[in-house]
Amino acid sequence: MSRFVGFYGTQLRVLRDWRGGPFALIRRLLLTLIVATVAFMATAYVMSPGFAVDRAIDGAVAVILMALFNALIRPVVLVLVAPISLILTGITVLTLQVLAFLVVAQFAPGVHVDGLSTALIASFLYAIINTILTSILGIDSGGSYYSTLIQRLLVKSAEGHSNKPGLVIIQIDGLAHPILSGRMRAGSVNTMSNWVRDGSHKLAQWEAILPSMTSASQAGILHGNNDDIPAFRWYERDREHLMASSNPADAELILSRISNGEGLLSNNGASICNLMTGDATRSYLTTAAIKAEGGGLGDSQAFTTFFFSPTGYLRSFTLFLGELFKELIQARRTRRSGVRPQLHRGLKYAGMRAASNVLLRDVNVSLIIDEMYRGTNVIYVDFTDYDELAHHCGPERIESFQALDGVDQAIATLVKATEEAPRPYKFIVLSDHGQSLGATFLQRYGLSLGELVRGLMSGRATLIQTKARAEGSVFVNSFLSEITRSSGVGPSVARAALKSKTTDGVVDLDATDEPTGSTIADEGSIAVVGSGNLGLVWFTGFDHRLSVEELEELHPGLVASVAAHPGVGMLMVRSKEFGAVVFGPNGTRYLDEDRVEGEDPTVLFGPHTVMSLKREDAMVHAPDLLLISEYDPELDEVAAFEELIGSHGGLGGPQTAPFILHPVEWELDEEIPLGAPAIYRNIRRWMESLDIRLGPSATPSPVPGPTASGDQ
């Protein structure tokens, strides 16, 4: 009972201590009442006669009654349900949403609702109209009563307060340094831009080496080790297995290989929406933690902040629909205008875009705020919004820039939320890689890399070829996987609905599109993988990496023909006599002998190309053939070996030029850090200046107190 008394007492203190005083509170309440009443009356107009309101004053009374119901009863019910299950919480929220309308119909004069279905539809329509009006009028949802209340509850539940800063690290997936700096000059991304202009933060570039993609970069950034990760997907001969970083079982295996227990998040840290965990104390929507007990989605109570406000999650639903329709309109406009390059973007992609740009973003923000109000030492989150759009629309197209602005606004929300946190927080914003534009290899030449190689083998080979997938879909799959792994009626329904897309407890909405796991291993089979414009080929029927001499004997002229293809910038293969050899259009580079014949094919791709290729060549699971596509230095365009016009994974263009935006009082130990482990090294040193230590020298931080839902 004392918990509930404390909860209602906190509500009264929120009103008493309203920022700006009583006048600001009254103004906020009146404005909210007017907007809500207009939305309520508009809903009745659209849904008449099933839902009807006699007079405007009746609508105002109904809005007040709903507000009282949502303030007095709804939070208590959520507090009791949240510890049980996320699915149950979602069902409860929908039930309360309908119940609020039915209660209004019983007690508000002049309001008529003719049944459950009408109440459900009306509640959603009311939320949509209310969200639209709120956006038009520019009412700050972050300063709402429920936003302030949840902040107070979370801070109250934190175990002690501290003057020692914590650290929030925000990864904007796929954003290149030159593109971010360009947007700053263009008057966009104003939160990050103002940090730089005000002198609180410094924008710097670092260089991603092969392979320039998320799992390798996150392994390096979070764990300081990204060895033996040749691409986003790769073939392992000893296991006859096609690895995929997006597969939870494979991600867990990658983590076991690279982690020494001293990840950036190992001392009271939280991982949110990542591939790797950073050895986090708590993980949410983290691929490598999904199959671990209690991993992946994380504690269901942590999501209470997302559902706490009666309009917050409905706002997300409304914006989801808006984003979906916006994508359909923008895709049609792109097709009609003849923009090149472009991809087909259907309804499935529109749904993925809306989920990534709205739902995942809002959930991420809620989880970060929850962790900040716990007093967590370090929080690392990956926003995939920009990367998802850039893959399909292009890294410098208007759709991608709009997604980037959305992430910048989310950062502004997080900065504002720190004002009530139990400790101060410093912010680092970085990317794991950039992206390079270009029509794909298939678009340019009418066949895929796998089809090219197979054709040079007389067309008789069994081809195992992966297809493109952006990071946004990975985390949608993570979310659905954890829902189906829960217990109760809701998860049972989800399991039945997603049965055809579920393997070993893991949901994959693209399951029919891409091979994973065990593959055919005979002398006539090849596994072909595209990671952006990095192409990898394994002849799977052999127990060792084939040399160029063996390949020439098996398939005469194959290596020379692939290397001479106009879509190939360079091809690396191992020679028994010369070691690693790189063939280009007009010359050959012998890596082990540091010798060149004709034109050096590596020069076009930058000064660290030789080092990157030698590193790939030394990996345990190096491919028989490694290719980098053609590259146009004038336009900075490449030809991806997967169907994405914005790509990363290889070399050429801004894909290898990610950024780091860090507090100005911290210095990088080199002008342009080389490789993701260099970022780990610098951030670990900066964390030590905050007295957040890792490894044997670490003093474990106290276990944080429960979240507001658990405490209240």
N, C-alpha and C positions, 0 to 999 in steps of 0.2 A: 504493500500500500504506500509506503514512504517513497518508493520510486515514482509512482504516478503523481503523488503530491509534488515531488520535485520537478517532474516534467511540466505540470501545469504552472508551477511557480516560475520555471524558466520562460514559459510563454508570456507571462505577465511582465517579467523583467525585460524581454525583448521589446515589448510595447513601451514600457517605461523609459528605456534607454535608447529609444529610436534615434538614429543619427539625424541631426538637424532639429531635434526637439519636437514638441507636440504639434507645432504648426506643420512641419514636414510630414509627420505621421498622418494628420488629418487630411492633408492634401493627397498623400499617396492612397489612403483608404477611399477617398471620394473619387479619385481618378479611376482606381481599380473597379469600384462599384459601377461607375458610369459605363466603362468599357464592357464589363461583364454583363450588365443589364442589356446593353445594345446587342451583344452577342447572343444572349438568351432569347431576346425578342426576335432576332433574325432567324434563330433556329426554329422557333415556333412558327414563324411565317413560312419557312421552307417545308416543315413537316406537318402543317395543318392538313386535316383535322385530327390526326393521331396524337399530336402534341400541340396543345393550344394554351395561350395565355390571354386572359381577357383584357388587361390593362397594363400599361408600362409600370405602374406602381406595384402591381402584382408580380411582375418580373423582378423588380428590385427586391421585394420581400423574399422571393424564391432564392435569389442570389445570396442574400444575407443568411438564410437558413442553410443553404449548401455550405457556405463558408464556416458556419458554426459546426455543422456536422463534420466537415473536413478537419477542423481545428481541434475538436474535442474527442471525437470517437475514432476517426480514421488512423491517426498516428499510433494510438494504443494498440489497435488491432495489428498494424504492421509490425510493431515491436514484438508482439507475441508470435507472429508467423515467420518473421525474417530468419530466425536461427534454424528453422526446419529445412527450408528448401527455397531456391530461387524461383523454381516453377510455381510452387505454392504461393509465393509472394506475388508473382505476376497474376495468377488467377484471383487472388484475394483483392488485388488492386482493381481488376476489372469488375469484380463483384461489388466492391464499395462504390465504384463509379456509377454503376446502374442503381444501386441502392440509394445513393444520394438523390437521384432524380425521382425515385419512387417515394422517398420520404418527403421531398418537396411537394409532390402531388397530393400527399395526405394532409399536410399541415399548412401549405401556402394557399391562401384564397385565390381563386381565379386561375389556377394552374391545373391542367388536365393531361394525364399520360395514360394511354389505353393499354399498356402492357409492357412486358419485359423487353421484347424486341425493339419496341419504339424507344424505350428508355436507353437501351444500349446504343442504337444508332444516333439518337439525339445527343447523348453525352459526347460521342466522337465529333459530331458536327459542331456542337457548341465549342469544343476545344479547338477545332480548326478555325472557326470564325474568330474566336478570342485571340488565338495566336496571330492571325493575320492583322487584326486591329492593333494588337500590342506592338507588332513589328512596325506598322505604318506610323504609329504615334511615338515610336522610339522609347517605349517604357522599358527600363532596365530590369530584366528578370533576375539579374544577379543581386539586386538590392531589394528583392521581395521579402515578404514576411517569412515565408518558409525557408528561403535561402539563409536568412539571418538566423532563424531558429535552429536549423540543422548545424550551422556553424557553432552556435553556443553549446548545443548538446554534445557535439564531437569534442570541442575544447574541454568541456566539463569532464568528459570521460577519459581524457588523456591522463597518463600517469606523470604528473608533475610538469612544470614548465622549465624552460632552459633559455639562457641567453646565447648558447652555442648554436651557430647556424647549422641547419641541415642542407641537403643538396637535392635539387630536382633537375634531372637530366632529360631533356625532351629531344627525341629523335624525329626529325621530319624526313621520312623515308624518301630517298631518291632525289633530293634537292641539291643541285650543284651550286658551288660558290659563285660563279659568274652570273647565274640566274638570280640568286638571292640578292646580290649586290645591285643588279639591274633593277629589280623590283623596288629596292630601297630608293634608288635614284628616281624611279617613276612615281614616287609618292604612295606606294603601297606598303604592305606589312608594317604598319606604323608602330606597333609595339616594339618589334625588334629594331626597326630603324631608329626610333627615339632612344633606345638604349645606346646605340652607337653614337648618335649625335649628341647625347647628353654626357657621354664619357663614362658611363657605368660599365659598358661592355666593349669588347674588341672583336671584330670579325676577322677570322683568319681562314686560310685554305689548308687542307691536308690532302695527301695523295693516296688514293686507294690503288693497291697493286692487284694483279691477277689472283683470284677472280674478283672482280669488283661487284659484289652482290651481297645481299643482306646477311645470310647465315655466316659467311666468312668474316664480314665486317663486324657483326655483333659478337662473334666468337672472340675476335681480336679486341674489340672495345670493352666488352664486359669481362672477359677472362684473360686477356693478354696473350692468347694463343689461338691462332687459326691455321695451324699446320695441318697438312693432309686433308684439306677441303678443296678439291680441284675445281668444283663448280657448284651450282645450286643442286644439281642432280649429277650423279656419277655411278659408274658400274664398278663393282668389286668382284674380281675374278675368284678370289678364294672362297667367297660365299655365294657366288653366282646370283648376285643380288643387285638390283638397281636402286640406289639410294636416292631419297628425295628429302631435302631439308624441311619441306612442308609436311612430311609424314611424322606424326608424333613419335612413333617407335624409332624411326631413324634419327629424329632430332634428339631424342633421349640418348641414343647411342653416341651421336656426335658429342653431346655434352659430357658423357662419361669419358670420352677420349681426350677432351681438351681441358677439363676442369681440374684444378689442384685444390679447390676449396677456398681460394682467395679471390673470388670474383668481386667486382665492385659493390655488389649488393649483399655480401656475406655477413656484414655487421648491421643487423636490423635494417635490411633493405627490402624494397618491394619492386617486383617486375610486373609490368602491365603491358599486355598486347605485344609481346616479343616472341622471337623464335628461340633464343637462348635465355637462360634464367639469371646469369650473373651470380649463381649460388644464393639466390634471394631467400630471405626468411619467409616471405610470402609471395606467391605468384598468382596472377590473374590473367586469363586468356593468353597463356604462355605455352607455345607448342611443345617445347621440350619437357614441360611439367604435366601435360594433360594426362598421361598414363600413370603418373605417380599418384599415390593415395592422397586425396585432398588437394591435388594440384590442378593446373590448367585454369579453370574458371575461378577458383579460390573460394574463400569463405562467403557464403550467400549473404551474411549480414552486411558485408561491405557494400552491397548493391542497394542497401536501403536508402542511401542518399539519392539514388537515381529515381526511386519510386516515391520518396517522401512527400514531395509537393504534389497536390492533386492535379496540377496542370503541367508539371515538368515533363513527365514521360509522354503525355499527350501532345505536348509541344514537339517533342522529338518525332512522334508518329506523324504529325502534320508536316514537319519539315522533310521527313522521309518521303512522303508523297510528293511534296513540292520538288524535291531533288530528282525523283524518278521521272516526273513529267518534264522537268527542265532538261534532263538528259535526252529524252525522246525528241524534244524540240530541237536541241542543239545538234543531235546526230543527223536529223533530217536536213537542217540548215547546212551542215558540213557536206552532206551528199549532194545537195542541190548546187552548192557554190563551186564544186569541183576542186576543193582543197586537196593538195598532195603534199606528202603521203597521207593516207587515211585508212582506217580499218572499218569493217562492218561492226556496228555497235547495236545489238538487238536488245530485246526486253530483259533477257537474263543479265546482260551487263548493266543495264539501267538499274536493276535491283541490287546488284553488287555495289554499284557506285553509291546508291542511296544508303545502303547499309554501312559502307565505309565512311562516307562523308558526313553522315548524320548520327546514326545509332552508335557506331563504334566510337566516334568522336565524343559524343555526350557521355557514354559509359566511361570512357577513359578519363574525362574531366572529373566525373563524380568519384571515381576510384582514387585519383590523385589527391583530390581534396580530402577524402576520407583518410588517406594515409598521412597527409600533412597534419591533419588534426589529431592523429595518433601520436605525432611527434617522431615519425619515422626518420631514420638518419639519411637514407639515400633512396630516391625514387627514380626509376628509369622507365620511360614510356615511349612507345613507337606510334606515331601518327602516320597512318598509311594513306591518308586522303590524297595528298598531292601525287604520290607515286602511282596510285591506282589510275588517276586521270591522265597523268603524263604517259603512261604505258599505251593507253588506247587513243588519246587525243594528240599527244605530242607535248614535250616538256615546256614549250613556250606558247602554248595556245591558251585562249581566254578561259576555257573550262578549267585548265590546270591552275591558272593564276587565281581563279575564284576559290578553288579548293585551298590554295596556299593562304589566301586572306582569311578563310575560315579557321585555319589552324592558328594564325596570328591572333585572331579574336579569342580563341580558346586559351592561348597563352596569357592574354590580358585578363581573362577571368581567373586564371590560376594566381597571377600576381596579386590581384585584388583580394583573393581568398586568404593570402598569407597575412593580411592585416589582423585576422582573428586567430591565427595559428598559435599553438603553445610555444613555438620557437621560431626564430627568423629562418628564412630559406634563401639560398642563393640559387640562381638559375644558370644552367648551361644548355644551349640549344645547338644541336649538331645534326649532320646527316651521315648516313652509312656509305653513300656513294652518290654519284650524279646520274644523269641519263643523257643519252645521245639520240638525236632524231635520225630517221631514215626509213625509206621504203624497205620492206623485208627482202631477204634473199628470194623467197618464193614469189613475191610480187614482181621482182625485177626479172627473174629468169624462168618463172613458170614451173619450177620444181623445187623441192626441199633439199637440204643437204643430204639427208638420208637417201632420197631418191637418186641424187647425183652419184653417190658412192655405189649404191646398189646397181645402177645402170652400168657403171664401169666394171662391175663384177658379172657382167652378162645378164643382169636382171634376175639371177637365180637365188640371191641371198634372202634369208628371212630377216625382215627389217623391224627392229624394235626402236621406235622413235617417240620421244616425249613431245608434248604440246605445251604451249605457253600458259602461264598462270601468273597473275599479279599477286602481290602480298596481301591486298585487301581480302581476297577470297580465302586466304589461309586463315585469317583470324575469324571470319564468318564461320568457317568450318570448325575452328577451335571452340567457338561459342556453342554451336549446335552439338558438338561432340560431348561437351560437359553436361549439357541439358539432358541428353539421352542416357548419360551414365548415372544420373541422379535416380532417386527412388520416388515412388508415388504415381498417382494417376496421370498427371501431366507428362512426366517423362515417358510413361508407358505409351501414351498416345504419340509422342514425338518419335519414339523408337519404331513404332509401327509405320508411321508416315515416311520415315527416312530409312526404312529397312534396305531398300535397293541401293542406297547410297552409303551404307555403313559396312565397314569391314573391321573385324576385331575391335568393335566398340568405337571406331573412329569414323566420323561423318566426312565424306568428301563429295561435294556437290558436282565435281568434275570427274567422278570415278570412272565413268564410261569413256572418258576422253584420253586418259593417260595411263600407260603401264607403270606399275611399281612392283617392287618385291622380286621374286624369283623370275628369271628369264630363261629363254632357250639358249642352251650352251652347246652348239655344234659348230663344225667348221664352216658351215654355210650361213651363219647368223651374225648380224652386227647390231650393236646398240649405238644409237646416235642421239646425242644430247645437245640442245642449244641453250646456252645461258647468255641471252643477248647476242652480241656478235662474236661470242666465244663458242666455237663448235668443237665437240669431242666425239671421237669414234673409237669404239672397241670391237675387235673381232673376238666374239665371246666364246668361240669353241676352242680356245687355246689357254693353257694354264700359265702363260707368261706374256709379257709385253712383246709384241712383234717388232722386229727391226725392219728397217727399210729394205734390207737385203732379203729378208723372209717374205715381205710383202711383194717385192718384185718377182720373186719366184712363184708365189701363189697367184698373184694378179698382175701380170706384166703391164706396166705403164699406168697403173692406177694412181700412184703417188704423184707422178709427174703431171698427169691429166688434172687431178684435183688442184694441185698447186698452180697450174696454168689457167684455171678458170677465172674469168674476169671478176667474179664476186668474191674471190679469195685474196686477201692482202698478204697473208703469209701462212705457211704450214710447217709445224714442227713435228719431227719424227726422230726416233732413235736409230743410230747406225752402229753396227757392231764394230766398225773400223774407226769411225770419226766421233762417236758419241752423239750428243744432241745436235741436230742439223735443222736449220730453218730455211725453207725454200720460199722465194718470192717471185714476182713476175719477171724480174730482170737480174736476179742474183741470188746468191746463197750465203748464209752466215753459219759458220761452224762455231757453236757456242763453246764447246770444251777447248777448242784450239784457238779461240779468239781470232778467227781468220775469216776474211770475206772474199768471195769471188763475184765479180760484177758489182751490181748495186746492192747495198746492204738493205734488206727488206725491213729491218727493225727500226731504222732511223725515223721513218714517218710517224711512228707511234710513241715517240718520246724517249727521253734519256734513261728511263728505268725499265725499258722494255726487255733488255737482255737479262737483267736481274729477275724480273717477273717470270720470264720463260724458263730460266734455270731453276727457279723455285718450283714451278709446275712440273718440270722434267724430273725433279728429285722426289716427287710425291709417290707414296706407296701405290696408289691407284691411278697413276698417270695413264692417259689414254694412249692408244697406238698412234692416233693422229690427233693433233691439236691444231685448230685453225682459228685465225682472226680474219674477219671479213674485210672486204674492201673498205677504204676510208677516204672521204673527200675532205681534205683540210680546209678548203675554201668555205664550205657550208657546215663543216663539223658534222657530217652525216656518215652513218654506218649502215650496214645491211644485216640486220639481225637474222639469226638462224631459227628464230621462233617468231610467231605472228604477233609481234608488238612493235609499233612504230617508234615508241620511246623505249630504249633498251639500255641495259647495263649488264655487266658480267665480263666484258672483254676490254678492249683498248680502242682509243680513238674518240676525240671529242670530250665534252665535259663529264662523261660518265665516271672518270677517274679523279674528278676535282670536287670532292665533298667539302663541307665547311664546318667550322666550329666557332660558335659565338660564346665567349666566356667572359667572366668578370675581369675588368681591366687590371685589377691588382694581381692577377695570376698571369704568369708568363709561360709560353711554350718553350720547351728546351731546344727547339730548332725552328728555323723560319717556316719551313713547310714540312711538318711531320710526315714521315714516309711509312705508310701501312697502319692498319687499325691497331696493332699492339702498341704503337707509339702513342695513340690517344689514351689507351689504358694506362700507360706509364705516366703520362702527364696528369690525368684525372686522379690517379691514386696518390700522386704527390700532393695535389691540391687538397684532396680529402684529408691527408695527414695534417695539413695546416688548420683544418677544422676539428682536429682531434678525433677524426673518424679513421681508425686504423684497421688493417686487414691482416690476416694470417696470425702467426704465433705472437706478434707484438700487440695484437688487438685486445682491448678490454671490452668484453661483450657489453653492449648497452642493455639497460633493463628492458624486459619484455614490455611492450606498450600495453596500455590499458585497453579494455574492450571498446568496440565502437559504440556510438550512441545507441544503436538498436539493442546491443547487449546490455548496456549499463542502465538504460532508462526503461 
